[in-house]
Amino acid sequence: MLPRASQHLEGFFRHLGDERRLSPLTLTHYRRDLSQCMTYCDGAGIADWKRLTPAEVRGWVSTLHRRGLSGKSIQRALSALRSFYRYLLREQIVMNNPASGVSAPRSARRLPDTLTADQAARLVSLEARDPLAARDRALLELLYSSGLRLSELVNLNIPELDLAAGQVRVTGKGRKVRDVPVGAKARAALRDWLAVRAEFARTEEAAVFVARNGKRLGARAVQARLKLWARRQGLEVPVHPHMLRHSFASHVLESSGDLRAVQEMLGHANISTTQIYTHLDFQHLAGVYDKAHPRARKKTPA
């Protein structure tokens, strides 16, 4: 493509970072997806963004699909291209958005892995024999109690934690702030950790969870500690932080049936994202039915 096409891309990335203030990770995804589109355009002899047509966008989608990308990944790439063209329209560089009517191929929706209530209880009920174990118990209890994302957990600061009111204020995707309840056992574990936090935390450090060096605990460290405790607590399944979020949502929905409340606590912008947990709930009900209903069980041949 012509040099000005790359210049338009760089202007868009500055817009995303400076005006929309998107996270570095999101910017990385946008850059990767749009670079792939630019490479496709080069191969197709398209010299400028004005010349990209809906048919050629569908050709790019087909190329991604043939390479084995999932429908979700292709949808994300299309979303990046649509956003880029909205920017080009705003800057009066193009006259239309060729990606607006193009959709990604559907892929089977994979249900998230969850722990059973017993497995979750076993994981978070670790013995806090030292300050680091107290920290780990507190963060595991909070993940399961409140359904936080890993990024929300590691970015949590002391002023955002209100144990007296039993809630935590978190900043989620799109910088949206929400207040989430904190259960009694999580509050007790957090109090135990905060009582010894000063042994590690630097004076100026605001993070709730800190590492041995006194600085904010990182996401990779949380993942590693979770794997360690899952193994020590005898769980025979691979466990990751988001699994505790999925387990929280599934268990609350199973008990309450209140999809809207679960949506609010998870911070989902669209309730369709939350509805995946209704499928998990149905799987649980179907399992109970298969075990309990006399007409559901297959009789063994005589």
Salt bridges, closest charged atoms under 4 A:
GLU10 OE2 - ARG31 NH1 3.07
GLU19 OE1 - HIS15 ND1 3.24
GLU19 OE1 - ARG90 NH1 3.23
ASP33 OD2 - ARG76 NE 3.05
ASP48 OD1 - ARG4 NE 2.73
GLU91 OE2 - ARG90 NH2 2.95
ASP113 OD2 - ARG110 NH2 3.10
GLU127 OE1 - ARG129 NE 3.00
ASP136 OD1 - ARG135 NH2 2.96
ASP136 OD2 - ARG225 NH2 2.61
GLU141 OE2 - ARG137 NE 3.96
GLU152 OE2 - ARG149 NH1 2.54
GLU152 OE2 - ARG178 NH1 2.87
ASP179 OD1 - ARG169 NE 2.72
GLU205 OE2 - ARG216 NH2 3.87
GLU254 OE2 - HIS284 NE2 3.20
